[in-house]
Amino acid sequence: MMSDERMNARNESRSTDPLLSVDEVRRELGVGLTKVNELVRTGFLPVVWLGGRRRIHRADLDSYIRSLPATRSNRGPR
């Protein structure tokens, strides 16, 4: 479980920019570059090219996160 202090720091560091770099998306999702590239390739995260660099709209990332299924964190005995 994440402490309140760590959670607050994480929320404060969350970018509010409308366009995010692939690295910012990777950090927010807590996944590697390969996973972000897969999400882009499969169309789950559309990209915008800006100055030769890929950017992802904040709204698209937020929509993707909302679409993820909720899971129970404590499954108990199997």
N, CA, C and O of each residue as an XYZ file, in Angstrom:
312
protein
N       0.857     -1.176      0.000
C       0.000      0.000      0.000
C       0.902      1.238      0.000
O       1.930      1.259      0.676
N       0.518      2.259     -0.752
C       1.308      3.467     -0.862
C       0.944      4.420      0.268
O      -0.233      4.638      0.555
N       1.976      4.992      0.914
C       1.724      5.927      2.003
C       1.083      7.202      1.450
O       1.219      7.518      0.269
N       0.380      7.926      2.328
C      -0.258      9.175      1.913
C       0.775     10.166      1.384
O       0.521     10.880      0.414
N       1.935     10.202      2.026
C       2.980     11.128      1.618
C       3.468     10.812      0.205
O       3.618     11.713     -0.620
N       3.716      9.522     -0.072
C       4.162      9.120     -1.408
C       3.068      9.360     -2.444
O       3.361      9.771     -3.567
N       1.815      9.110     -2.081
C       0.715      9.309     -3.015
C       0.566     10.790     -3.345
O       0.340     11.144     -4.502
N       0.690     11.661     -2.342
C       0.603     13.102     -2.571
C       1.738     13.573     -3.471
O       1.521     14.381     -4.373
N       2.943     13.073     -3.232
C       4.090     13.452     -4.055
C       3.879     12.995     -5.489
O       4.213     13.715     -6.430
N       3.327     11.806     -5.655
C       3.071     11.295     -6.997
C       2.032     12.152     -7.711
O       2.197     12.474     -8.888
N       0.961     12.524     -7.007
C      -0.074     13.357     -7.609
C       0.444     14.748     -7.953
O       0.067     15.317     -8.977
N       1.310     15.299     -7.098
C       1.857     16.623     -7.351
C       2.788     16.609     -8.551
O       2.877     17.603     -9.271
N       3.487     15.496     -8.781
C       4.424     15.431     -9.887
C       3.723     15.130    -11.207
O       4.344     15.211    -12.267
N       2.439     14.783    -11.159
C       1.675     14.452    -12.360
C       1.562     15.691    -13.237
O       1.122     16.751    -12.792
N       1.963     15.538    -14.474
C       1.942     16.651    -15.404
C       0.515     17.046    -15.753
O      -0.352     16.191    -15.932
N       0.284     18.342    -15.848
C      -1.025     18.830    -16.266
C      -0.971     19.339    -17.700
O      -1.948     19.895    -18.202
N       0.170     19.151    -18.363
C       0.298     19.569    -19.755
C      -0.696     18.809    -20.614
O      -0.964     17.633    -20.369
N      -1.249     19.485    -21.632
C      -2.201     18.793    -22.500
C      -1.537     17.739    -23.389
O      -2.201     16.799    -23.827
N      -0.241     17.882    -23.659
C       0.495     16.900    -24.439
C       1.625     16.331    -23.600
O       2.398     17.075    -22.996
N       1.717     15.009    -23.565
C       2.722     14.332    -22.749
C       3.723     13.603    -23.631
O       3.375     13.103    -24.701
N       4.957     13.547    -23.178
C       5.954     12.749    -23.882
C       5.708     11.269    -23.593
O       5.007     10.918    -22.645
N       6.286     10.421    -24.412
C       6.154      8.981    -24.200
C       6.731      8.608    -22.835
O       6.184      7.747    -22.146
N       7.820      9.244    -22.444
C       8.423      8.942    -21.141
C       7.503      9.343    -19.991
O       7.417      8.626    -18.994
N       6.819     10.472    -20.114
C       5.865     10.881    -19.080
C       4.716      9.885    -18.971
O       4.279      9.547    -17.872
N       4.233      9.418    -20.122
C       3.164      8.413    -20.133
C       3.648      7.131    -19.479
O       2.938      6.529    -18.674
N       4.850      6.718    -19.825
C       5.436      5.500    -19.250
C       5.502      5.588    -17.728
O       5.150      4.635    -17.034
N       5.948      6.719    -17.213
C       6.047      6.880    -15.759
C       4.676      6.914    -15.098
O       4.490      6.336    -14.027
N       3.715      7.586    -15.727
C       2.376      7.659    -15.131
C       1.696      6.303    -15.082
O       0.982      5.999    -14.127
N       1.912      5.484    -16.105
C       1.304      4.160    -16.119
C       2.115      3.148    -15.324
O       1.604      2.089    -14.958
N       3.373      3.468    -15.055
C       4.229      2.535    -14.319
C       4.605      1.323    -15.158
O       4.726      0.211    -14.644
N       4.790      1.548    -16.458
C       5.150      0.467    -17.371
C       6.406      0.857    -18.139
O       6.888      1.985    -18.035
N       6.920     -0.077    -18.901
C       8.110      0.171    -19.695
C       7.783      0.764    -21.060
O       6.623      0.857    -21.461
N       8.832      1.156    -21.752
C       8.697      1.743    -23.072
C       8.055      0.766    -24.056
O       7.277      1.175    -24.919
N       8.373     -0.511    -23.933
C       7.796     -1.517    -24.830
C       6.274     -1.533    -24.725
O       5.588     -1.623    -25.743
N       5.741     -1.447    -23.517
C       4.294     -1.455    -23.312
C       3.657     -0.201    -23.897
O       2.607     -0.284    -24.533
N       4.274      0.958    -23.693
C       3.728      2.191    -24.251
C       3.737      2.103    -25.778
O       2.764      2.488    -26.425
N       4.822      1.603    -26.351
C       4.884      1.451    -27.803
C       3.788      0.512    -28.304
O       3.207      0.753    -29.362
N       3.503     -0.544    -27.565
C       2.428     -1.470    -27.923
C       1.072     -0.768    -27.891
O       0.255     -0.954    -28.792
N       0.833      0.036    -26.856
C      -0.428      0.769    -26.741
C      -0.596      1.766    -27.884
O      -1.706      1.983    -28.369
N       0.508      2.369    -28.308
C       0.471      3.297    -29.441
C       0.214      2.519    -30.733
O      -0.637      2.900    -31.537
N       0.955      1.429    -30.922
C       0.836      0.631    -32.150
C      -0.571      0.070    -32.332
O      -1.077      0.012    -33.453
N      -1.200     -0.342    -31.241
C      -2.529     -0.939    -31.318
C      -3.655      0.097    -31.294
O      -4.828     -0.259    -31.404
N      -3.303      1.375    -31.151
C      -4.299      2.437    -31.219
C      -4.959      2.786    -29.896
O      -5.846      3.638    -29.858
N      -4.545      2.148    -28.814
C      -5.123      2.496    -27.509
C      -4.699      3.890    -27.075
O      -5.441      4.584    -26.380
N      -3.498      4.298    -27.487
C      -3.002      5.644    -27.188
C      -2.592      6.311    -28.500
O      -1.487      6.078    -28.990
N      -3.469      7.138    -29.072
C      -3.118      7.842    -30.307
C      -1.994      8.845    -30.041
O      -1.908      9.421    -28.957
N      -1.144      9.043    -31.033
C      -0.042      9.999    -30.882
C      -0.193     11.159    -31.851
O      -0.845     11.061    -32.891
N       0.434     12.254    -31.468
C       0.551     13.452    -32.287
C       2.039     13.670    -32.473
O       2.805     13.590    -31.512
N       2.452     13.943    -33.693
C       3.863     14.237    -33.933
C       4.067     15.740    -33.817
O       3.376     16.527    -34.464
N       5.022     16.126    -32.985
C       5.305     17.541    -32.755
C       6.816     17.708    -32.717
O       7.481     17.210    -31.808
N       7.353     18.407    -33.703
C       8.797     18.606    -33.757
C       9.558     17.295    -33.879
O      10.657     17.169    -33.338
N       8.997     16.328    -34.573
C       9.659     15.044    -34.762
C       9.570     14.117    -33.559
O      10.209     13.065    -33.536
N       8.790     14.495    -32.570
C       8.635     13.672    -31.361
C       7.174     13.303    -31.161
O       6.264     14.069    -31.479
N       6.980     12.106    -30.623
C       5.620     11.651    -30.347
C       5.108     12.269    -29.056
O       5.813     12.318    -28.049
N       3.876     12.738    -29.106
C       3.199     13.274    -27.929
C       1.828     12.614    -27.831
O       1.217     12.259    -28.838
N       1.364     12.460    -26.604
C       0.069     11.838    -26.344
C      -0.780     12.839    -25.585
O      -0.341     13.424    -24.595
N      -1.996     13.027    -26.061
C      -2.912     13.953    -25.395
C      -3.230     13.438    -23.992
O      -3.488     12.250    -23.800
N      -3.207     14.332    -23.033
C      -3.565     14.010    -21.643
C      -4.956     13.357    -21.604
O      -5.165     12.383    -20.881
N      -5.895     13.891    -22.374
C      -7.264     13.361    -22.387
C      -7.293     11.918    -22.877
O      -8.073     11.113    -22.368
N      -6.447     11.573    -23.868
C      -6.397     10.195    -24.364
C      -5.827      9.258    -23.306
O      -6.308      8.136    -23.143
N      -4.803      9.716    -22.585
C      -4.245      8.894    -21.512
C      -5.277      8.696    -20.410
O      -5.448      7.582    -19.914
N      -5.960      9.759    -20.025
C      -6.985      9.652    -18.980
C      -8.113      8.715    -19.406
O      -8.606      7.936    -18.589
N      -8.525      8.779    -20.666
C      -9.568      7.880    -21.170
C      -9.106      6.430    -21.121
O      -9.868      5.541    -20.740
N      -7.855      6.193    -21.508
C      -7.315      4.829    -21.464
C      -7.328      4.308    -20.023
O      -7.740      3.175    -19.774
N      -6.884      5.125    -19.091
C      -6.840      4.706    -17.686
C      -8.240      4.390    -17.179
O      -8.436      3.395    -16.480
N      -9.221      5.230    -17.524
C     -10.603      4.973    -17.097
C     -11.160      3.693    -17.695
O     -12.033      3.063    -17.099
N     -10.665      3.297    -18.872
C     -11.180      2.097    -19.538
C     -10.623      0.801    -18.956
O     -11.126     -0.283    -19.253
N      -9.592      0.910    -18.131
C      -8.988     -0.297    -17.559
C      -9.948     -0.928    -16.560
O     -10.586     -0.224    -15.778
N     -10.052     -2.251    -16.586
C     -10.956     -2.907    -15.634
C     -10.407     -2.821    -14.212
O      -9.200     -2.915    -13.988
N     -11.302     -2.643    -13.274
C     -10.909     -2.630    -11.867
C     -10.629     -4.061    -11.433
O     -11.322     -4.989    -11.851
N      -9.622     -4.237    -10.600
C      -9.321     -5.565    -10.076
C      -9.292     -5.511     -8.564
O      -9.017     -4.470     -7.966
N      -9.574     -6.622     -7.970
C      -9.504     -6.707     -6.510
C      -8.052     -6.878     -6.110
O      -7.335     -7.694     -6.688
N      -7.618     -6.112     -5.123
C      -6.219     -6.191     -4.707
C      -5.968     -7.340     -3.744
O      -4.828     -7.773     -3.580
N      -7.039     -7.847     -3.095
C      -6.880     -8.945     -2.155
C      -7.795    -10.084     -2.601
O      -8.993    -10.085     -2.317
N      -7.217    -11.031     -3.289
C      -8.020    -12.106     -3.855
C      -8.346    -13.209     -2.850
O      -9.274    -13.989     -3.068
N      -7.598    -13.281     -1.759
C      -7.852    -14.316     -0.778
C      -7.384    -15.676     -1.255
O      -6.662    -15.780     -2.246
N      -7.793    -16.713     -0.554
C      -7.360    -18.064     -0.940
C      -7.982    -18.487     -2.264
O      -9.098    -18.099     -2.608
N      -7.229    -19.286     -2.984
C      -7.708    -19.750     -4.295
C      -8.330    -21.089     -4.215
O      -8.783    -21.621     -5.229
